[in-house]
Amino acid sequence: MKTNELKDKFLLQSLDGIMSNRYGVYAKYIIQQRALPDVRDGLKPVQRRILYSMHELGLTSEKPFKKSARVVGDVIGKYHPHGDSSIYEAMVRMSQEWKMNVPLIQMHGNIGSIDDDPAAAMRYTEARLSKISSLLLSDIKSDTVSFSLNFDDSEKEPTVLPAFFPNLLVNGARGIAAGFATEIPPHNLGEVIDGIIAKIKNPNIKIETLNTIIKGPDFPTGGIIYGIDGIKEAAFSGRGRITITSKYEVHKNQIVITEIPYGVVKSKLVRQIDEINLDKNIGGMNEVRDETNRDGIKIVIDLEAGADASKIMKFLMQKTELQLYYSYNNIAIHNNAPVLMNLHDLIQAFLDHVKVIQTNKINFELEKLSKRLEIIEGFIKLTEISDQVIEMIRKSEGSKVGVVENLIKIFNFSEIQAESIANLRLYRLSKTDVEEFIKEKQELETRINFLKTLLSSESEFNAELIKIFKDIKKTYATPRKTEIKDQALKLDVSLSDLIQAEETFVGISRDGYIKRFNQKIHDSNEMQTYLLKEDDALIFLSKTLTTGKLLIFTNQGNYISIPIFKIAEEKWKNLGIHLNDFATLLPNEFLIKVLYVDDFSKDFSITLITKKGFGKKVQLPEFEVSRENKSYPAIKFKKDGDELLNAFITNDRLDILLVNTKLEVYKFSENDFKTYGIKAAGVKISDNATKFEISAAIAYSQNDTLVFLTESGHARKINPKKVDILNQKSIKTFLSTSAKPSGKIIKYIFNLNDNVDLAIRTTDSIVTINTKEISETESFTNLHTKGIYGAISLGDNSKLISNKLKHPIENLIPEQKVKLEKDKQNLKFEDDQIVDNALSKINKIPLFDVDSIIKKKK
């Protein structure tokens, strides 16, 4: 082939133009022929072809079932040349009671389940049309709808079914096309028919009135719809969102779920609930079981004694598909185009279709009855001249054609009458048959007159439609399954609301390792065996309540809020989980203080002190956060290189004591600190801190004993009253004029009572010292000569890494015991006397968390 001839075979076109045109053709096909339902019969093309094919095969509700494969093959071969799986899936869906309010197909065999189990292969299942499908197909032979040629012009198929059943509203629809998607919920058949009747009676009916008749979706799986605003919005605009929740009952210590939201896979829902239970994210649940049987859905949740079933269900609704949102998008094919339709539009389009069907049906019947009447009139006339007709037939020559021609020519019969007479047997001319002809004529004339009246009178026509719809409602309507409640459901339940108050120990190290353990584990282990990484130290070890929170402060001035119940329980000798599981620490950021809070009351504040001598007081409620998986700033630094040194919970009745690296002491009243916002930097509280940083700080009351520790392991007890009698000038040099400790600086100050143990972490181990062994003279006690459980030498290169007060429950500080009296009833103490003892000692115990670990003597 020559080059010029080859060029003539091709057309030069823009790729953009080609793609645009081709995609337009594809999109048009997908929209009109695949994914979106027709507003008139509520069916997609594949569904319509399946139902029509089954009707043609005679698989009506009173006939025996046939293999599904037979139907699928017929549909593929005649009407729908696509994959057999898509046809079979559409066929199965129309038989599933949990997806269709009124199934259009009956099937024998495994048709899947609400657990999303697949149906058996088509060679195993059998199918036939359901009874209600007759309302879609029974008049199809009455010239009620138009037909079109199939894909190979060998068959004809209906463009729409003659539906007297409002399938689109009753069974709903779901589909995704090119640029369009539809999501129409199912409704109650009885309510929809009532709405149609109301529309027939009052063509100008308002949407508000229709919405009171058709109350809202009625899902085959039941459930509860909360809030009618979304229903009203969809009724007016065709789009809206509703909330569907499960229906449940409470029996003693059980929650029994009997209905679930539409479209939810039950097995997946059970797994979601079970995972929450197994993860122990909430308290009060023991076990989840699926006891569903042929009588209906039954998901059982066993509860612990005293658990709040209502709160548990509200929480589960937030976290699982026990509640979901359903979004309307009422798009359907109307006049060969996708249209967003409101409730009135859907009713009107269906009613217009019904009127066309009914009119065509009446005209078809009129034509049929008129022909029959003409024949009957011919028979009656024949009986009057039967002898002449018989004589004429005897004399007629030729075949039947000659008889017909003579009947028309001689006796003036019409062609159809002559044909019928020629086929009539003589015994039909008996007296009995003549009477039957006369009776039939009268009946035909009555029926014809009635049909003509229907066509000529709109009121009579509408009355007939109303009668038909009432009969349909009487036969097929069922009670509403989905309950509708006017008010929206408020799920204002947080995870913390479901936690029962229980005693638990929490340990936290400076490097951010956290673990929680029970009383038994705590009491059966020695402090020396507490697992820490090398060069790490405990900064918090205390008995707490699972309902409380920890405020964890870092040297960079940030804090992290962690609910205690979210901390996983660990063994004593496990390292624990890292703080990074909750929030990310910055490089060179470590923990310096942990505060336990059970109630963010305005009666308390947190006082913050920095190394460069800045401080501020912030009301406690400002530290309450909604997101607990991130770090928040607690103070802004004014000086480069500044770090947060300490944080205390205060109550406007305390004094603050600071010690710098020069051993100068500064004392303030808490009221000297102004209250600032959480993002503020605070004010300067030490003029000399730029040169000599603050090394230790404490908040205390007059009933406390102050214990000073140096980093080399020397200690001294001081009565705060001795400090208070000094004036501001002499207090500044209080420690520096005393017998100086052999250590370099004061690293830690504690406010505590006598006869408690300090657990001290050295570079080698953890040791315990009782405060009775610490001198209250002006000289500092060398701890390595007064160690408990044997002589402990700190050595010249040893550094005291950290220490922390360990309280029994009755010695928790006030900020740790906020709302103790309220929670008393929720705690499971072995002896109520312990609680009474704790409350009686509340004014004698340390007021603040400190930087050491106390262990009771064994």
C-alpha positions in Angstrom: 0.0 0.0 0.0 1.4 3.4 -0.9 2.1 6.0 1.7 -0.6 8.4 0.3 -3.2 5.7 0.3 -2.3 4.8 3.9 -2.6 8.4 5.0 -6.2 8.4 3.6 -7.1 5.7 6.0 -6.4 7.8 9.1 -8.0 10.9 10.6 -5.9 13.4 12.5 -7.7 14.4 15.7 -6.8 15.9 19.0 -6.3 13.4 21.9 -8.2 15.8 24.2 -11.2 15.7 21.8 -11.1 11.9 21.4 -10.9 11.3 25.2 -13.6 13.8 25.9 -16.0 12.3 23.3 -15.3 8.7 24.4 -15.7 9.5 28.0 -18.9 11.3 27.4 -20.3 8.2 25.6 -19.0 6.0 28.4 -20.5 8.2 31.1 -23.8 8.4 29.4 -24.0 4.6 29.2 -23.0 4.2 32.9 -25.5 6.7 34.1 -28.5 5.5 32.0 -27.8 1.8 31.6 -25.9 0.6 34.7 -25.8 2.4 38.0 -28.8 4.6 38.5 -32.5 3.4 38.9 -35.4 4.7 36.9 -37.7 6.8 39.0 -40.8 5.0 37.6 -40.1 1.4 38.5 -37.1 1.9 40.9 -35.0 -0.6 39.0 -31.6 -0.5 37.4 -31.4 -2.1 33.9 -29.9 -5.3 35.1 -32.6 -5.7 37.8 -35.3 -5.0 35.2 -33.9 -7.6 32.8 -33.7 -10.2 35.5 -37.3 -9.8 36.6 -38.6 -9.7 33.0 -36.6 -12.8 32.0 -38.0 -14.6 35.0 -41.5 -13.5 34.1 -40.9 -14.8 30.5 -39.7 -18.1 31.9 -43.0 -18.4 33.9 -41.2 -18.2 37.3 -44.1 -16.5 39.0 -44.8 -16.9 42.7 -47.2 -19.8 42.3 -44.9 -21.8 40.0 -42.1 -24.1 41.0 -38.5 -22.8 41.6 -35.9 -23.1 38.9 -32.1 -23.1 39.1 -30.6 -19.7 39.3 -28.1 -20.6 36.6 -31.0 -21.0 34.2 -32.2 -17.5 34.9 -28.7 -16.0 34.7 -28.0 -17.7 31.4 -31.3 -16.5 29.9 -30.5 -12.9 31.0 -27.0 -13.0 29.6 -28.1 -14.6 26.3 -31.1 -12.3 25.6 -30.7 -9.0 27.4 -27.6 -8.3 29.4 -24.3 -9.4 27.7 -22.1 -8.9 30.8 -20.5 -11.1 33.4 -22.6 -13.7 35.1 -21.3 -12.8 38.6 -22.8 -9.2 38.3 -26.1 -10.6 37.2 -26.2 -13.3 39.9 -25.2 -10.8 42.6 -28.0 -8.4 41.6 -30.4 -11.4 41.6 -29.3 -12.5 45.1 -29.6 -8.9 46.4 -33.2 -8.7 45.4 -33.9 -11.7 47.5 -32.1 -10.6 50.7 -34.5 -9.5 53.5 -31.9 -7.5 55.3 -31.3 -5.3 52.2 -34.8 -5.2 50.7 -37.8 -4.0 52.6 -39.9 -6.1 50.2 -37.8 -8.8 48.4 -38.7 -9.1 44.7 -37.3 -12.6 44.3 -37.7 -15.8 46.4 -34.7 -18.1 46.5 -34.0 -21.5 47.9 -30.5 -22.3 49.2 -27.8 -20.2 50.7 -28.3 -16.6 49.7 -25.7 -15.1 52.1 -26.3 -13.5 55.4 -26.1 -10.2 57.3 -22.6 -11.3 58.3 -21.6 -10.7 54.7 -21.3 -14.4 54.0 -21.3 -15.0 50.2 -24.3 -16.8 48.6 -23.9 -20.3 47.2 -22.9 -20.7 43.6 -25.8 -20.2 41.1 -25.8 -23.9 40.2 -27.0 -24.7 43.8 -29.6 -22.1 44.4 -33.1 -21.9 42.9 -35.3 -18.9 42.3 -38.7 -17.5 41.4 -40.5 -14.2 41.5 -42.1 -13.1 44.8 -45.8 -12.4 45.0 -45.4 -8.6 45.1 -43.4 -8.7 41.8 -46.7 -9.3 40.0 -47.4 -5.6 40.7 -44.4 -4.8 38.5 -45.0 -7.3 35.7 -48.6 -8.5 35.5 -49.7 -5.9 33.0 -46.7 -6.1 30.8 -48.6 -7.9 28.0 -51.3 -5.2 27.9 -49.4 -2.7 25.8 -48.7 -0.6 29.0 -45.1 0.1 28.3 -42.8 0.5 25.3 -40.3 -2.1 24.2 -36.9 -1.8 22.6 -34.6 -4.1 20.7 -32.0 -5.9 22.7 -28.2 -5.8 22.0 -28.4 -7.9 18.9 -31.9 -7.0 17.7 -33.1 -10.5 18.2 -35.3 -9.9 21.2 -37.4 -7.1 22.6 -37.2 -5.9 26.2 -39.3 -3.4 28.2 -37.8 0.1 28.7 -39.6 0.3 32.0 -41.9 -2.1 33.9 -45.6 -1.3 34.4 -45.1 -0.8 38.1 -48.1 -0.3 40.4 -45.7 -0.9 43.3 -43.6 2.2 44.5 -40.4 0.2 44.4 -37.9 3.0 44.5 -39.2 4.5 47.8 -40.1 1.2 49.4 -36.8 -0.7 48.6 -34.5 2.2 48.1 -31.5 2.3 45.9 -27.7 2.6 46.0 -25.3 3.1 43.1 -22.3 5.0 41.8 -22.1 6.3 38.2 -19.8 8.6 36.4 -20.2 11.9 38.2 -23.3 10.8 40.0 -24.2 8.6 42.9 -27.5 7.7 44.4 -28.4 6.8 48.0 -32.2 6.5 48.5 -33.3 4.8 51.8 -36.1 2.3 51.9 -39.5 3.4 53.3 -42.6 1.7 54.7 -44.9 0.4 52.0 -48.1 1.4 53.9 -46.9 4.9 54.5 -45.8 5.4 50.9 -49.1 4.2 49.6 -50.9 6.6 52.1 -48.7 9.4 50.7 -49.6 8.5 47.1 -53.3 8.4 47.9 -53.0 11.8 49.6 -51.2 13.1 46.5 -54.0 11.8 44.3 -56.7 13.4 46.5 -54.8 16.7 46.7 -52.4 17.3 43.7 -51.2 20.5 45.5 -50.3 18.8 48.7 -47.4 20.4 50.5 -44.1 18.6 51.2 -44.6 19.2 55.0 -47.9 17.3 54.8 -46.4 14.5 52.8 -43.6 14.3 55.3 -46.1 13.7 58.1 -47.6 10.8 56.2 -44.3 9.3 55.0 -42.6 9.8 58.3 -39.1 8.8 57.2 -37.0 5.8 56.2 -38.0 2.3 57.4 -35.0 0.1 57.2 -35.4 -3.7 56.9 -33.0 -4.1 59.8 -35.0 -1.8 62.1 -33.0 0.4 64.4 -33.8 3.9 65.7 -33.5 7.2 63.8 -32.7 10.1 66.1 -33.6 13.6 65.0 -36.1 14.5 62.2 -34.2 17.5 60.9 -32.3 15.4 58.4 -35.5 13.7 57.3 -37.2 17.1 56.7 -34.1 18.4 54.8 -34.2 15.4 52.5 -37.9 15.7 52.0 -37.5 19.2 50.7 -34.1 19.0 48.9 -33.4 15.4 48.2 -30.3 15.5 50.3 -29.9 15.1 54.1 -28.3 13.1 56.8 -29.8 11.0 59.6 -28.4 9.2 62.6 -29.3 5.5 62.9 -28.6 3.6 66.1 -29.0 0.0 67.2 -31.9 -1.1 69.4 -31.1 -2.8 72.6 -32.5 -4.1 75.9 -30.9 -4.4 79.3 -31.5 -7.6 81.3 -29.8 -7.6 84.7 -26.1 -7.6 83.9 -26.6 -8.0 80.1 -27.1 -5.7 77.2 -28.9 -7.5 74.4 -28.8 -5.8 70.9 -31.7 -6.9 68.8 -31.5 -4.5 65.8 -28.6 -2.9 64.1 -28.2 0.0 61.6 -29.0 -0.6 57.9 -26.0 -1.8 55.9 -23.9 -2.8 58.9 -22.2 -6.2 58.7 -23.1 -7.9 61.9 -19.9 -10.0 62.3 -17.8 -6.9 61.8 -19.8 -5.0 64.4 -19.3 -7.9 66.9 -15.6 -7.8 66.3 -15.5 -4.1 66.9 -17.2 -4.5 70.3 -15.1 -7.4 71.2 -11.8 -5.6 70.4 -12.8 -2.8 72.7 -13.6 -5.3 75.4 -10.3 -7.3 74.9 -8.2 -4.1 74.8 -9.8 -3.2 78.2 -10.4 0.3 76.9 -13.4 0.6 79.1 -14.5 -0.9 82.3 -17.7 -2.8 83.0 -17.7 -5.3 80.1 -16.9 -9.0 80.6 -17.8 -10.7 77.3 -19.4 -10.2 73.9 -21.3 -13.0 72.2 -23.3 -13.3 69.0 -26.4 -15.4 69.7 -28.2 -14.6 66.5 -30.6 -17.3 65.3 -33.6 -17.7 63.0 -35.7 -15.7 65.4 -33.6 -12.5 64.8 -30.4 -10.7 65.7 -29.1 -11.1 69.3 -25.8 -9.7 70.3 -25.2 -10.2 74.0 -22.8 -8.1 76.1 -22.2 -9.4 79.6 -21.5 -6.6 82.1 -19.8 -6.5 85.4 -21.9 -5.9 88.5 -22.8 -2.3 88.9 -21.8 -1.3 85.4 -23.8 1.5 83.8 -25.3 -0.1 80.7 -26.5 3.2 79.2 -23.1 4.9 79.4 -21.4 1.8 78.0 -23.8 1.7 75.0 -23.4 5.4 74.3 -19.6 4.9 74.3 -19.9 1.9 72.0 -22.1 3.8 69.7 -19.4 6.5 69.4 -16.7 3.9 68.7 -18.4 1.2 66.6 -21.1 0.9 63.9 -23.8 0.5 66.6 -24.5 4.0 65.4 -23.9 5.4 61.9 -24.9 8.3 59.7 -26.9 7.7 56.6 -26.8 10.4 53.9 -29.7 10.8 51.4 -28.9 11.5 47.8 -32.1 11.1 45.9 -30.8 10.9 42.3 -32.8 8.8 39.8 -33.2 8.7 36.0 -36.1 10.9 35.0 -36.9 11.6 31.4 -33.6 9.9 30.4 -31.5 12.2 32.7 -30.2 11.9 36.2 -32.2 14.3 38.5 -32.0 15.1 42.2 -35.5 14.7 43.5 -37.3 15.6 46.7 -40.1 13.6 48.3 -42.8 15.4 46.2 -40.9 14.8 43.0 -40.5 11.1 43.7 -44.2 10.6 44.4 -45.3 12.7 41.4 -43.0 10.9 39.0 -44.3 7.5 40.2 -47.9 8.7 40.1 -47.5 10.0 36.5 -46.1 6.6 35.5 -49.0 4.8 37.1 -51.5 7.0 35.4 -49.9 6.3 32.0 -49.9 2.6 32.8 -53.5 2.6 33.9 -54.6 4.6 30.9 -52.8 2.3 28.5 -54.2 -0.7 30.4 -57.8 0.7 30.1 -57.3 1.4 26.4 -56.0 -2.1 25.8 -58.9 -3.7 27.7 -61.4 -1.5 25.9 -60.1 -2.6 22.5 -60.2 -6.2 23.6 -63.7 -6.0 25.1 -65.0 -4.1 22.1 -63.8 -6.8 19.7 -65.5 -9.4 22.0 -68.7 -7.4 22.1 -68.7 -7.3 18.3 -68.3 -11.1 18.2 -71.1 -11.7 20.8 -73.4 -9.4 18.9 -72.7 -11.4 15.8 -73.5 -14.6 17.6 -76.8 -13.2 18.9 -77.7 -12.1 15.4 -76.8 -15.6 14.1 -79.3 -17.2 16.5 -82.1 -15.2 14.9 -81.3 -16.2 11.3 -79.6 -19.5 12.0 -81.6 -21.5 9.5 -80.8 -19.1 6.6 -77.1 -19.1 7.6 -77.0 -22.9 7.7 -78.7 -23.1 4.4 -76.2 -20.6 2.9 -73.3 -22.6 4.3 -74.6 -25.8 2.7 -74.8 -24.1 -0.7 -71.5 -22.3 -0.4 -68.7 -23.6 -2.6 -65.0 -23.6 -1.8 -63.3 -23.4 1.5 -63.9 -21.4 4.7 -63.1 -18.3 2.8 -66.2 -18.6 0.7 -68.4 -19.0 3.8 -66.9 -15.9 5.4 -67.4 -13.9 2.2 -71.1 -15.0 1.9 -71.7 -14.1 5.6 -70.4 -10.6 5.0 -72.1 -10.2 1.6 -75.5 -11.7 2.3 -76.1 -11.1 6.0 -74.0 -8.0 6.6 -71.8 -9.5 9.3 -68.5 -7.8 10.0 -65.3 -9.6 9.1 -64.5 -10.5 12.7 -68.0 -11.7 13.2 -67.9 -13.7 10.0 -64.6 -15.3 11.0 -66.0 -16.2 14.5 -69.2 -17.7 13.0 -67.3 -19.8 10.5 -65.4 -21.2 13.5 -68.5 -21.7 15.6 -69.7 -25.2 16.4 -73.5 -25.8 15.8 -74.1 -27.0 19.4 -73.4 -23.4 20.5 -76.7 -22.3 18.9 -78.7 -24.0 21.7 -81.1 -22.0 23.8 -78.7 -22.1 26.8 -75.8 -20.7 24.8 -78.0 -18.0 23.4 -78.9 -16.9 26.9 -75.2 -16.9 27.8 -74.4 -14.7 24.8 -77.0 -12.2 25.9 -75.7 -12.2 29.4 -72.1 -11.8 28.3 -73.2 -8.9 26.0 -74.7 -7.1 29.0 -71.6 -7.6 31.1 -69.4 -6.4 28.3 -71.4 -3.3 27.7 -71.3 -2.6 31.5 -67.6 -3.0 31.7 -67.0 -1.0 28.5 -69.1 1.9 29.8 -67.2 1.8 33.1 -63.9 1.9 31.4 -65.0 4.8 29.2 -66.2 6.6 32.2 -62.7 6.2 33.8 -61.1 7.7 30.7 -63.6 10.6 30.5 -63.8 11.4 34.2 -60.7 12.4 36.2 -62.4 11.9 39.5 -63.6 8.4 38.6 -60.1 7.6 37.3 -58.5 8.8 40.5 -61.1 6.9 42.6 -60.1 3.7 40.8 -56.4 4.3 41.4 -57.1 4.9 45.1 -59.1 1.6 45.3 -56.2 -0.2 43.6 -53.6 1.2 46.0 -55.8 0.5 49.1 -56.0 -3.2 48.0 -52.2 -3.2 47.6 -51.7 -1.8 51.1 -54.2 -4.3 52.6 -52.3 -7.2 51.0 -48.7 -6.2 51.3 -48.3 -3.5 54.0 -46.3 -4.4 57.1 -45.8 -2.6 60.4 -42.9 0.0 60.6 -39.6 -1.6 61.6 -37.5 1.5 62.3 -38.5 3.8 65.2 -38.1 7.5 64.7 -37.5 9.9 67.6 -37.8 13.6 67.2 -34.8 14.7 69.3 -31.2 14.0 68.3 -29.2 11.6 70.4 -26.5 13.2 72.6 -23.6 10.8 73.0 -21.8 13.0 75.6 -20.0 10.0 77.1 -16.2 10.0 77.3 -14.0 7.0 78.0 -13.2 8.3 81.5 -16.9 8.2 82.4 -16.8 4.4 82.1 -13.8 3.9 84.3 -14.4 2.5 87.7 -12.4 4.1 90.5 -9.8 1.5 91.6 -6.5 1.8 93.5 -3.4 1.3 91.4 0.3 2.2 91.6 2.0 4.2 88.9 5.8 4.6 88.5 7.4 7.1 86.1 11.1 7.6 85.3 12.9 10.7 84.3 13.6 9.3 80.8 9.8 8.7 80.3 9.2 5.0 81.1 5.8 4.5 82.7 4.2 1.4 84.2 1.2 0.6 86.3 0.8 -2.2 88.7 -1.5 -3.4 91.5 -1.0 -3.4 95.3 0.0 -7.0 95.4 2.9 -6.5 93.0 4.0 -3.4 94.8 4.1 -5.0 98.3 5.8 -8.2 97.2 8.8 -6.5 95.6 11.8 -4.6 96.9 12.7 -1.1 95.6 16.2 -2.4 94.7 14.6 -4.7 92.1 12.6 -1.9 90.3 13.8 -2.1 86.7 15.3 1.1 85.4 17.7 1.8 82.5 21.2 2.9 83.3 21.4 6.5 84.4 17.6 6.7 84.6 15.7 7.4 87.9 12.2 7.3 89.2 10.6 10.7 89.6 7.1 9.4 90.6 5.9 6.3 92.4 2.5 6.6 94.1 -0.8 4.9 94.7 -3.4 6.6 92.6 -7.0 6.1 91.4 -7.8 4.9 87.9 -10.1 7.8 87.5 -7.3 10.4 87.9 -4.9 12.0 85.5 -1.2 12.6 85.6 0.3 16.0 84.6 3.8 15.3 83.4 6.1 18.3 83.2 9.4 18.4 81.3 12.5 20.5 81.6 11.5 22.3 78.3 8.5 23.8 80.0 6.0 21.5 78.4 3.4 19.2 80.0 1.5 16.1 79.0 -1.8 15.0 80.4 -2.3 11.2 80.7 -5.4 9.5 82.1 -4.2 6.7 84.4 -6.6 4.1 83.1 -4.8 4.4 79.7 -1.5 3.3 81.2 -1.1 -0.4 80.6 -0.5 -2.7 83.6 3.0 -4.1 83.8 5.1 -6.4 85.9 7.4 -4.9 88.5 10.6 -6.0 86.7 9.4 -4.9 83.2 10.7 -1.6 81.9 7.2 -0.3 81.0 6.0 1.7 78.1 7.6 4.9 77.0 5.9 8.3 77.1 6.3 8.5 73.3 3.3 6.2 73.1 1.3 9.1 74.4 3.2 12.2 73.1 6.6 12.8 71.5 9.4 14.3 73.6 11.8 16.8 72.0 15.6 16.0 71.8 17.3 16.6 75.2 13.8 16.8 76.8 13.3 14.8 80.0 10.7 14.7 82.8 11.2 16.7 85.9 7.9 16.5 87.8 4.7 14.4 87.8 1.5 15.7 89.5 -1.6 13.5 90.1 -4.9 15.3 89.7 -8.4 13.8 90.2 -10.4 17.0 89.7 -9.4 20.2 87.9 -10.9 22.4 90.5 -10.6 26.2 90.6 -9.6 26.0 94.2 -6.1 24.9 93.3 -3.3 26.3 91.2 0.0 25.1 89.8 3.1 27.1 90.6 6.0 26.8 88.2 9.7 27.7 89.0 12.5 27.9 86.4 16.2 27.6 86.9 16.8 31.2 85.8 14.6 32.5 88.7 11.3 33.0 87.0 8.0 31.8 88.4 4.2 32.0 87.9 1.0 30.6 89.2 -1.7 29.2 86.8 -5.2 28.1 87.8 -5.5 24.3 87.7 -8.4 24.2 85.2 -6.2 25.7 82.5 -4.2 22.4 82.4 -7.2 20.4 81.5 -7.0 19.3 77.8 -9.4 17.7 75.4 -6.6 15.9 73.4 -4.4 13.8 75.5 -1.9 12.5 72.9 0.2 15.6 72.5 2.5 18.0 74.5 1.3 21.4 75.6 3.4 24.5 76.7 3.2 25.2 80.4 5.5 28.2 80.6 7.4 30.5 78.2 11.1 31.1 78.9 12.4 34.7 78.8 16.1 33.7 79.2 18.1 31.6 76.8 19.0 28.2 78.3 16.4 28.4 80.9 14.6 25.2 82.0 11.6 24.4 84.2 12.9 23.3 87.6 9.8 22.3 89.5 6.0 22.5 89.6 3.7 22.3 92.6 -0.1 22.2 93.2 -0.8 25.0 95.6 -3.9 26.4 97.4 -3.0 30.0 98.3 -1.9 29.0 101.9 1.7 27.9 101.3 5.2 29.3 101.3 7.7 28.8 98.6 11.4 28.1 99.3 14.2 28.4 96.7 17.9 27.5 97.0 20.4 28.5 94.4 23.8 27.0 93.6 25.5 29.5 96.0 23.4 28.0 98.8 21.4 31.2 99.1 17.8 30.6 100.3 14.8 32.7 99.1 11.4 32.5 100.8 8.1 33.7 99.3 4.5 33.5 100.2 2.5 31.8 97.5 0.3 34.9 97.3 3.4 36.9 96.2 3.0 35.1 92.8 0.5 36.6 90.4 -1.9 34.4 88.5 -1.0 34.2 84.8 -2.3 32.4 81.8 -0.7 29.1 80.8 1.2 30.6 77.9 2.7 33.5 79.9 6.4 33.6 81.0 5.8 34.7 84.6 7.9 37.2 86.6 11.4 37.2 87.9 11.6 36.0 91.5 15.4 35.8 92.1 17.8 38.7 91.1 20.9 36.5 91.5 19.6 33.5 89.4 21.3 34.7 86.2 24.7 34.0 87.9 23.7 31.4 90.4 20.8 29.2 89.1 18.0 27.9 91.2 19.0 24.3 92.1 16.0 23.3 94.3 12.6 24.6 95.2 9.7 23.5 97.5 6.3 24.6 98.6 5.6 23.9 102.2 3.4 24.6 105.3 4.3 25.2 108.9 3.6 21.5 109.8 6.2 20.1 107.4 9.8 19.1 108.0 12.2 20.2 105.3 14.9 17.8 104.2 17.7 19.1 102.1 19.8 16.7 100.0 23.0 17.5 98.1 23.9 15.8 94.9 26.8 14.0 96.6 24.5 12.4 99.1 24.5 14.6 102.2 21.2 15.4 104.0 19.9 17.8 106.7 16.5 18.3 108.3 15.2 21.8 109.1 12.1 22.9 110.9 10.4 25.5 108.7 9.7 27.7 111.8 13.4 28.3 112.1 13.4 29.6 108.6 10.4 31.8 109.1 11.8 33.7 112.1 14.7 34.9 109.9 14.4 38.2 108.1 14.8 38.4 104.4 18.4 39.6 104.7 19.6 36.8 106.9 17.5 34.1 105.2 19.4 34.8 102.0 22.6 33.4 103.6 20.9 30.9 105.8 22.5 27.8 104.4 25.8 29.4 103.3 26.5 30.6 106.9 25.6 27.3 108.3 28.1 24.4 108.4 28.5 23.9 104.7 27.8 20.4 103.4 30.6 18.5 101.8 28.5 18.2 98.6 28.6 20.9 96.0 24.9 22.1 95.8 21.5 21.5 97.3 19.8 19.3 94.7 16.5 18.3 96.4 14.3 19.6 99.1 11.4 17.6 100.6 8.5 18.5 102.7 7.6 15.4 104.8 7.1 14.0 108.3 9.5 12.1 110.4 9.8 8.3 110.2 9.4 8.0 106.4 11.9 6.3 104.1 13.7 8.0 101.3 14.5 5.7 98.4 17.5 7.1 96.7 18.8 6.1 93.4 22.5 6.2 93.1 24.6 5.4 90.1 24.9 1.8 91.4 21.5 1.0 92.9 18.5 2.2 94.8 18.9 2.6 98.6 16.5 3.5 101.3 17.1 6.0 104.2 14.7 6.8 107.0 14.3 10.4 107.9 15.0 9.6 111.6 18.6 8.9 110.6 19.0 12.4 109.2 20.4 15.1 111.5 18.5 18.2 112.5 21.7 20.0 113.6 23.4 22.7 111.5 25.7 20.1 110.0 24.8 17.8 107.2 24.5 14.1 107.7 26.7 11.9 105.4 24.1 9.4 104.2 26.7 6.7 103.3 27.3 6.2 107.0 23.6 5.9 108.0 22.3 3.7 105.3 19.4 1.3 105.9 19.8 -2.4 105.2 23.6 -2.1 105.6 26.4 0.4 105.1 26.2 2.1 101.7 29.1 4.2 100.4 28.3 6.8 97.7 31.9 7.4 96.6 33.4 10.6 95.3 32.1 10.1 91.8 28.6 9.0 92.7 25.8 11.5 92.0 22.4 11.3 93.5 20.2 11.0 90.4 16.7 11.4 91.8 14.4 10.6 94.6 10.6 10.5 95.1 8.2 10.3 98.0 6.1 7.1 97.9 2.9 7.5 99.8 0.5 4.9 101.0 -3.1 5.8 100.0 -3.8 7.4 103.4 -0.9 9.8 102.9 -1.9 11.1 99.4 -1.4 14.9 99.3 -4.6 17.0 99.0 -4.2 17.6 95.2 -3.9 13.9 94.8 -7.0 13.3 96.9 -9.4 15.9 95.4 -12.9 14.4 95.6 -11.7 11.6 97.9 -14.9 11.7 99.8 -17.0 11.6 96.6 -15.1 8.6 95.3 -15.1 6.8 98.6 -18.2 4.8 97.7 -16.6 3.7 94.4 -13.4 2.4 95.9 -13.1 -1.2 96.9 -11.1 -0.9 100.2 -10.6 -4.0 102.2 -11.3 -2.0 105.3 -13.3 1.2 105.4 -11.2 2.2 108.4 -8.4 3.0 106.1 -10.4 5.7 104.3 -11.6 7.2 107.6 -8.0 7.3 108.8 -6.9 8.9 105.5 -9.5 11.7 105.9 -8.6 12.3 109.5 -4.9 12.9 108.6 -5.5 15.1 105.5 -4.2 18.2 107.3 -1.0 16.4 108.5 0.2 14.9 105.3 2.7 16.5 102.8 1.0 19.1 100.7 3.0 18.6 97.5 4.5 16.0 95.3 8.3 15.8 95.9 11.4 14.4 94.3 12.1 11.2 96.2 10.8 7.7 96.6 9.7 6.5 100.0 9.5 2.9 100.9 8.0 1.6 104.1 10.2 -0.5 106.2 9.6 -4.2 105.9 
